[in-house]
Amino acid sequence: MPLTKVAFTPGVNKEATSYASENGWFDSNLIRFRKGRPEKMGGWTKLSSATIEGTARSLHIWSALDGSNYMGVGTDSKFYIEEGASYNDVTPVRKSVTLSSNPFTTGSAGSGVVTVTDPGHGAVSGDFVTFSGATITDGITAAQLNTDLQITFVDANTYTIATAGSCSSGSQTGGGTPLATYQINSGLTVSVAGIGFGAGFFGGPTATFSQTTLNGLISDSATSIILTSATDFETAASTIAANVTLTSPSLSLASASAFPDKGTVLLGSEKILYGTKSGNLLTDLTREVDGTTAATHTSGAAITFVGLIQIEDELIQYTGKTSHTLDAGVVRGVRGTTAAAHSDTTIVKEANDFITWGGAAGTTSVTQLRLWAQDNWGEDLIFCPVDSTPYYWDKTLGLGARATSFADQSGASDAPTITHQIMVSGADRHIVALGCNPINETGQDLLMVRWSDQESPFDWTPTATNTAGSQRISTGSEIIAAQKTRQEILIWTDTSLYTMRFTGPPFTFGFALVANNTSIISPNAVATIGDRVFWMARENFYAYTGRIEVVPCTVLRYVFDDINLAQSRKFFAGSNRMFDEIFFFYASSSATEIDRYVKYNYTENTWDIGTLSRTAWVDFGIHENPRGAGSISSVEYIFNHENTENDDGSAMDSFIESADFDLGDGNEFLFVNKIIPDIVVTGTDAQVGYVIKTRPFPGDSLVTEASATVTATTTQADVRCRGRSATLRIESSKTDTAWTLGDTRLNVRADGRR
């Protein structure tokens, strides 16, 4: 039989089954299409060995007048300005206060944990504080105290820090009268959806709770938790003094004296949350919590207190202890958390007051994960945590200077104090705040747009002689995102899209409704190429070219049928103009962090898919390569992309796999015995794999029937496989290997079924 050229339509198509997508590509990872040909995508290396604190959600690059190149990096914990591959901490300061004499109390002997007393400190767990003027305390040196330290847990008047030191005796006070400088409160790393009932972790334990550390590491399945001290961790047991029906408003106990004021109890197989204890009566009940089922209970039935502890991001239940070991009724990863291994000396907190999934949490609004908006005012940087205070970093003050709020700038007049997003309008040079507080008000209006006077970034008071002003968007309930183009600013609300254009006096800016019944999936799920804007909505991909267009997507079902919309605020878009591509990074349904991308080539109108964990992205410009933020073993880095063939020195698992192909519409079985590769393979010891999979019927699973290793000098490969239909897969997992596929030819003939 003559050789058969196997040609496939460019782009990955998963809108139908593999068999129905005949003559197309069906799956991929870390590849791209260029001039219709699939090739391996470029790799990445760490920008430097320097790490960042927290998960980066925003990258922004610019050049100063002196030729210095900068990159702003916003994480859930910090804000950095990178220069020369070094990260300079410019996180704004929330407040500075001189503490009372000897505010430090050391922990147990040999520990570096120190408790700090500062009534009304206003910190939350994860915040950073810097001390100056502190003196040696119980063997922990002044240098180990006078540095940037992370707060591990808090109550109203105290918090703990983990120093690099080791105390000599334990339980000693000291420190002198240091100055404590608190950075702005850290944000969340995950989204908590909604408000009120069932909205997730709402702020953790109450102001009074017990704490200790693990005395030895534990695995993710351990059911015996050894603590340094379990003295303050409650256990209690009694019996009920009256029958309990399905609608009983209270629990009457024979004795409730050992039970805490609130928490969870186990009655039979039902867990019940109570909010108030009065004498021997437990009230404010929430029945059938933690997935249990409400039942009736007879007077005299045993009732046991269910303790709850928090170790890092895991919640663990227990019902009893022996000395300092929690060893009865231990249930790992409860209330929506995940069981994990924890190291020796990890902090353990009593968490009986946690309000989590299914808890009656009232109507207090939930804080979303920390995002950032950034832009440049000349060589200076303006930025804000989304839905928080806008800040200004003055380049002339140097990289050692922290950013300060707009309201604190010299000559500031009515500058916004809270805003969803901030940017510079363009050539007309106004600073625009979107979703901000109206003038002379402190509360945030999520539809309010305000702008400063032209060329005056801190003057926001409208007068007859300046161009400062405001406009409230009339459609929707909140502004979600805004994106600057060459001619205008696009503004998405939760229900509509508007344009904002500079018109000059007397109104300065004009606003026009582009479309109703449209939105965007997250504040950062948008990328601009010239005057073309691409974004991801909750059900499709769109482009704006003066009007809204649906971008035809051949992997639409693949994306939106397996997506975690609860974490949609993390989703973002990024351009790669080197190859005419737009990345859309998102989390699959089983993930809480970004683990996938879908990529669109806007010149060739092709799509491909893959797995890659990135949390922020910026295209090349002042730098030679795009940059992305990600982690290695939970350590956060910035990576240069498209500068290698490897995953930071390791192999990249790239592949592309075709849809099914057959002979005569599958009327006959096919037999393949030879591959004539047409592929460019480059690199030291470079090679790729050709894999043929077959199946007898469309509903059957694919079975690998033949494979061959191909190098730059391979002219043909002998294989042997048969089936009614087959797929072709090109894969590579070698370091320093690049490949571009041409036209593969196969020696194919019809074959009998037997």
N, C-alpha and C positions, 0 to 999 in steps of 0.2 A: 504494500500500500504506500502511496506517496505521503510525504510528510505533510502534516496539517498545521497551519499557523493558528495559534490560539490568541485571538485578539479580544480585549475587554474594553468596554466603554469607560472613559476616565471618571474617577470619583467613586466613592463608596455609596452603595444604595442598599438600605435596609428597610425600605418601605414595604417590601413583600418578602416572601420566603426565599431561601437561597435558590430553590429550584425555579421559582417564578421569576427570579432576577437573572436569568440566564444571560450570559455574555457581559456581565458586569462584575465589579468588585464588591464583596459582601462584608469584609471585616478588615481591620487594620490596627496598627499601633506604631506610633512614632515614625510615620512616613509623611510624605507630601506628594502632590501631583504638580509637575512642572512640564509645560508643553504637552500635557496629556499623559506623561509617563510617570509611574510611581517611582519614588526614590526614598532612601532613608533620610529622615530629618536630621538636622545638625544637633550635636550634643551640647554639653554645658560643663563649666567648671566654676568652682567657688570664686567670687570676686576677690576674696582674701580669706585667711584663716580666722579673721575677726568675726565674732558672733554678735547677734542682736538679742535683746531681751524682749520676749513676747512674740506674737505672730504678726508679721507685717501684713497690712491690708491696703497700703497705699505707697506707690513710688512715683517720684516726680523729679525730672532733671532740668537743669538750667546752667547757663554760663554767666559769670560775673564780668564786669568791665575789664578787670585785670587778667582775664583769660582763665581764671580758676573754674573748674567744672564741679558742680554740686549735685547731690541727689537727696531729696527729702524722703525719709522713711518713717512712716507712721505705723506703730504696732498697738496692740491692746494695752501695753504697759508704758511705752516710751515714745518719744519723737526724736529722731536722729537726723543730722545732716552729714552725709557721707562726702568726704573729699580725700582723694588719694588713697582709696580703699580703707580709710579709717572712719569709724562711726563716732561722731561727736554728739553727745547727749545735750539737746537744747530743750528738753521737756519743761514746759512752764511750771512755775512755782505757785502752789495754792496758798501757802502762808508760811511765815517764819515766826517762831516763838522761842523765847528763852525759858527753859524748863526750871521747875523748882529744884532745890538742892537735892543731890543724890537721887535722881529719878530712875536709876537702873537697879534691877534685882536679878541676880544670876539664877540659873536653874540648878540642876543637880551637878555634882562635882564631875568635871571632865566634859561638860556640855558647853557649847557655844551659844546656846539660846539665852537671850536676855529679855526680861519683861520691862517695858518702859511705861512709866506713869506720866500721863499728860491729860488731865480732865478736859473733855470736849475737843479732842484732837481732830475729829472729823474724818479719820482715815478709814479705809476699807481694806480687807484682805487683798494682798497683791500690790498695794501702793508702795512707793519708795520714799524714804526719808534719808536726809543727809545731816549728820551731826557735826558740829565744830565746837572745839573747846572742851570736849569730854575728856575725863581723866581715867587712868587705869582703874579697873574695877574687878577685884577678885581674880587677878591674873590675866584678864582680857585687856589687852593693851589699848592705849589711846588711839594708835593708828588703826586698830581693828574696829574701833568704835567710830572714829571720825572719818567716815566714808559713806558711800551710797549703799544703803541696806534696804532689803525688801521686808515689808511687814507681812507676817505669816498669819496672824489672826488677831481679832480686836474685840474689845467690849467698849463700853461708853467712855471709860477713863484710862484704859491701859491697852497695850498691844505688845506683841513679841516680835523680835528680830533674831535672825540667825547670823551670828558673827563668825568670822574665821578663827576665832580664838577658842580657848578651853579654860573654863574657870577652875580655880584651885580648890576651893572649899565647897562652894554651892550655897545658895540662899543668902547671898551677901548683897548689900546695897552700896551704891557709890555713884561716881560719875561726875561729881562737881555740879556746875550749873551750865550745861551745854545749850547751844542754840540748835533747835530742830527746824530744818527746812523741809517742808512737805511738798512734794510734787503733786500735780493734779491727780485726782482719783483715777485709778486704772479702770479700764473697761472690761467687758465680758469677751471671752474667746468663742462663745457659742451663742446663737440666738435663742431667746426664750419667747415663744410665741404668745401673743395676746395679752389680755389682762384678766384679772379675776380668777374664778374657779378653774383649776386644772392648768394653770399657766407655767408650772415648773418651779425651779428654785427661786424663791423670792427674796433672798437676803440672808439666808442661812440661819444660824442659831440666834437665840436671844442674847442680850448683853451679858448675861450671867450663865456661864457654862463651864464645864470641867475640861481640862486638857492634860494630856500626858504624851508619851512617845512609845513607839513600838520597841519592845525588848527582843530584838531579833527579827529577821526578815520573814515575810509570809508570802506564800504563793497565791495565785488567783483562785485556788480551790481550798485553801486552808480553812478549817472550821474550829480552830483553836487559836485565839488571838492573845498572845502574851504581851502585857503592857508593863511599862516601868512602874506604874502605880495604878491600880484599879479602885483605889479607896473611894473616890468620888463618883464612880460610875454606878448608877442606881440599879438595884434589883429589888423586887418586891413580889409577894405572893399572898393571896388571901382566898376567901370564898365570897360568892354573892349572897346577900341576905334576903333577896326577893327574886321571884321569877322575872325573867326578861322576855318580853314579847318582841315581835318584829318592829314595833313602833314605840318601844319604851324610850322616854326622853332622858333617862338617867340610869345609872348603875349604883345600886346600894350594896356596899361591901360590909362584911363582918368587921373589918378594920382596914382603913385606907391610910393609916399613919405613915407607913413606909413608902407610899406611892408619891411620886413628884406631883407638882401642881398641874401639869399637863403632860400629855404623851399618848402612848398607845398601849393597849392591853390585849392579851390573848384570852379569849373565853371560848372554850371548846376549840373549834377550828376557825372561829371568826376573830378577826382583828378589828378592834374598835378604837377610834381616835377620840380622846376627850380633851376639852379645853379648859375645864374648871374643876377644882376639887374643893368641896366644902364639907368639913367633917369627914364622914364616911361615904359621902355621895359624890359620884363623878357625873358631871353634866356637860352640856355643849358637845353632844356626841355626833360623830360621823361614823356610820356603820359600814361594814364590809369593805374596809380599806385594804390596800395591798393585794387586790385581786381575790380576797376571800368572799364568802357568801353569808348574808345575814341569816340568822337562825334564832329559834327560841332556846332559852336556857333556864334550867330549873334551879331554884334556890338551893344553895349548898355547893353548886358547881365551882370548881377551882378557877381562879382568875390570876393571871400572871402579868406583871409589867414587862413590856417589850422595849428594851433599850435600843437606842439608835446612835451609832457613832459614825463619824466622817473621817476617812483617811484619804487625803488628796481629793479626787473626784468621785470616790466610791462611798456609798452608804451601806452600812452593815447592821443587821439586827441581831440581838442576842436576848436570851431570857434568864441566864444565870452565869455565875462566875465562881471560880475557886481561887482564893487568894487574889493574885493579880492577873489571872487568866480568864478571859471570856470563853467559856467552853460549853455552854448549853444554849440550844436553840439558835445557833449562829446561822444566819442566812446572808449570803454574799450578793452584792450588786442589786440592792432593792431600790424601789421607787424610781425606776427608769435609769439608774446608773449601771455601770459595767464593772464586774469583778476584775481586779487587776492585782499583780504582784506589787508589794511595797517593801522598801528597804528598811533595814534596821535604823532606829531613831527617828523614823518619820512621825510627824505630829499626828496625834489622834485626838479628835474633838468629840465631846458629847453633843449630840445633834437632835435631841428629843423634840425640839421646837421647830425643826425644819418643816416648812410648808412646801410640798412638792406636788407632783402630778396627782390629781385627785383631791388635793387639799383645798379647803374653803379659804381662799386667800383674800377675800374682799375685792376691792375694785382698784387698788393701787396700780398705776401703770408700771409695766415691766421694762427694765432697761435692756436695750438691744445690744448686740455686740459692737465693739468699738470700730468704727470706720473713720476715715479722714478725708477731707477735701484740701487740695493744695493748688496754689498758683503763684505767679511772680508779679511783684510790683517792682519793675526794673530788675535790679540784682538782689533785691530783698525778697523774702518769702512771706506770703500770707497763708495761713492754714487754720483749720478748726477740726476738732472731733465732731463728727456728725451729730447735730442737735445739742451743741454745747457752745462754749465761748470761742470767738474768733481771736487768733493771735497773730503777732507780727514779729518777724525776726529781721533785725537790722544787720546787714552784712558788715557795715563799718565797725560794729562792736566786736567782731571776731567770732570764731567758732566756739570759744569758751563762754559766750554770752547766751543766756536762756531767752527764749521768746517771751514776750509780754502781751497782755490783752490789748485790743484796740482801745478800750475805754481808758487804759492807763497811759496812752501815748500823749505826748505834749500837744496841747491844743485840741484834743479830742472833743468833739461836740456831737452828742446824741448818737454815738457809735453803737451798733447792735451789741448786745451782751450775750445773746444766744441765737444760733442760726443752724439750719440744716446743712447748708452748703455756702461756700464763698468762692468768688472768682473775680478776675479782672475782665472787663467787658470786651476789650480788644483795643483797636487803634484809638478809640475815643477816650480811653483811660478813665473809666469809672470802676470802683470796686462794687460788686454786686453781692448782696446777701439774700439768700432764698430760704423761705421758711423761717423767718426771724421774728424778733419782738418788734411790734410797731413803735414808732417814736413816742416817747414819754410813757411807755408801758414796759413792764418787766416780763410779762408772760409771753411765751412763744406763740405766734400765729403761723401755723404750718402752711398757709397759703400766701403769706405776705412776702413781697419782693421789695427790697429797698436798695438804693444805690447812693454812693458818696458824691460829693461835688467833683467835677472834672478836675483831674490832676491834684486833688486834695483827699488823700485816702482816709483822713481822720475827721473830716467835716461832713457830717450826715444831717445837718439841720437845713431843711429847705428854706430858701429865701428868694426874694425877687431878683437877686443878683448872682445866684449860683444855680447849678444844675442838679443838686441833690433832690431826691424825691422817692416816691414809693408807689406801688400798685399792688392790689390784692387780686390774685387769680380767682376767677369766679366759678370755676368748675372743679369738682372733686372735693376731697376732704384734707389732702396733704400733698405737698410737693415731694416726689420720690427722688428725682434726679434732674440734673441740668448738664448740658454739654455745649461747649463753645465751638462754633464753626467759623469759617472765614467771614461770613456775612451776618451771622445772627447767633443768638443763644436759644437752644431748644430746652423747653421745660416740660417735664412729664409730671403730671399729678397721678393719683391712683385711678383716674378715669379718663384722662385726656392728654393731649399734646398741644403745647403753645409755642409760638415763636416770640422772641423779644429782640427788637431791632432798634438801633440808634437812629433817631429821627431829628435830633437837635431841638433847640428851644421852640415852643415853651414847655413841651411835655418830656423832652429828652429821649424817652424810649416809648415805642409803640408795641402793643401786645396783640396777637391775633391767634384765635383758636384754629388749629390745623385739623384736629379730629377728636371726636368723642369716642367712647368705647374702645380706648386703647390705653396701654400703660407699659411699664417696664418692670422686669422681675426684681431688680435691685438697683441701688444708687450707682453702682459701678459697672453694670452690665451693658456698656455702650462704648463704642470706639468710632473715631472719626478719621476718614481718609480724604483730605481736601475738603470738599463740600458734601461728601457722602458720609452719612452717619448710619451705622449698623447697630442694632441692639437686640437683646433677647427679652421677649415677653414671657408670660406664664404659659403660653400655648403655641408660640411660633417665633420666627425670626423676621425682623423688619429692617427696611432701609428707608432713609429720608433723602430725597434728591430734589427738594422743593415740594414734594408730595410724598405721602406714605406709600410704600410698596411692600408687599409680602415677598420675602426672599424664598424662592422655592428650595426646599430642603429635602434631600434624599435620605436623611437619617432622623427625621422628625420624631417618628414613633419610638425609635431607639432611645432618644434623649428623654422625651417627656413621659414615657411609660416607665421609666426607671430613674426617678429623680427625687431628692429629698427637699421638698419645698419648704419644710420647717427651717432649713438653713439657707434659704434663698438670698438673704442679705450678704452672704459670703460670695455669691456668684459674681463674676466679673468678666469683662471683655478686654482684649489687648491686641493691638495690631503688630504685625511683622512685615513691614514694608519691603524688606529684602526680597520676600517671596510673594508679595501681594496677598497676604493672609490675615484673617481675623480669627483669633482664638476666643472661644467661649468656655471658660472654666466653670465647672459645677460639681456638686456632690451627688453621687448615685443614691438610690433609696436606702441602701444599707450602710451608708457612710454619714458621719457628722462633719467631716472636713472634706474639702475639695479633693477628689480623686480621679476625675475625668476631664477631658476636653473634647470639644467638637470644633473642627476647624474649617473655615470657608475661604476658598480662593476666589476673590471677587473679580479677578480678570478672566479666569477660565470657568467660573461657576461650578466648581467642584467642591465636594465635602469629603472629609475623612475624620476618623475618630481615634481615640487612644486614651491611655491612662497616664496621667502625670499630675503630681500633687504640687500645685503652685497656689500661693495666696495673694500675690500681687504681681504686676507686670508693667514694664515701661519699654517702649520701642526704642530702637537706636536713634541717635540724633547727634548729640555732642560726643557720645561714645560710639565705638565701632559696632557694638552688638546690642541686641535687646537684653534686658535684664529681668530676672524673675526671682521672687522670694519663695523659699521652701525650707524644708528641714531634713536633717540626716540624724536618725536616732534621737529625735525630739530636740535637737539643737538647731537653732534658726540661723540661716545664712542667706546671702544674696548671691545669685549665680549669673555669670555671663553665659548667654546662649549663642548658638551658631558659631562657636569657635573651636570645636573639636568634634570627634566622632564618638565620644564616650559620655557616660553618665558620671561626671566628675572622677574620671579615671577607671570606672568600672564599665562593663559591657552594657550596651543598650539592647533591649529585646524588641527589635523592630520586626514587623512582618506586614504582609498584605496577602489576603486570601480571596480567591475568586468565588463567585456564585457557581452553582452547578452548571456543567456543560455535558452534552450527550451527543449521540448519533441518531439522526432521523427521528427527532422528537422522542427519543427514548424507546423506540420500537425494538432496538437491538442493543445487546450489551456491547460495550466497547472494551478493547484490549490495548494497553499502552506498553510498549517495550523499549522506547528510546526517547530521550529529551535532547533537543538541540538548543542550548541556552543562548540567549542574546541579552547579555547583561554586562555592564561595566562595573567591575569590582576593583576598588583601590584600597591600599593600606598594607602595612606590614603583616605578612601571614594572613591576608584577608581572605574570607570565604563566606559563602551564603549557602543556605540549604534550599533545595527544591523538594517539595513534598506534594504527593498526589494522594488524595483521599477519595474513597468511592463509597457508594451505597446502591443497593438494588432497587429501592423504592424511595420516593421523596420523604415519606414519614420515618424512614429508618435513620439511625445515627450514622454519621460519617465514620469511616474506619481508615486509618492510615495504611495504605497499601504499598507505597513505594516512596523512597527518599533518596536524594543524591546530594553530595557536597560539590559545590561549584567554586572554582577559583578563577582568576583572570586568564588562565591558560586552558581551561576546560573547553573542549570542542563538542563533546557529546557525553551523555551519561546513560548507561543501560539500566533500565528499570523493568519491573514486571508487575502489572496490576490490571484488574478487570472489574467492571461494574456497569450498571445501567447508566449511571451518571457519575461524574467526578468533579473534584475541585483542585485547583492549583494554588499552592501556598509558597511564597518566597519569604524566607526568614533569616535573621542574622542575630547572633548573640556573641559575636567576637569583638574584642576591643580593636580600636584603630581601623575599623572597617566602614567603608562607604559603598553604596551600590545604587545604580540606576538601571531599571528594567527596560528592555526593548521588546521585541516580538519573540515570544517563545514558540518553537515548533515541536510538535510531538509526532512520533510514529504511532498512529492510531488506526486500528482496523476493527471491523465488526466481529463479534465473537458470539458463540452460542451460550445459552444459559447454564449448561452443565459444566 
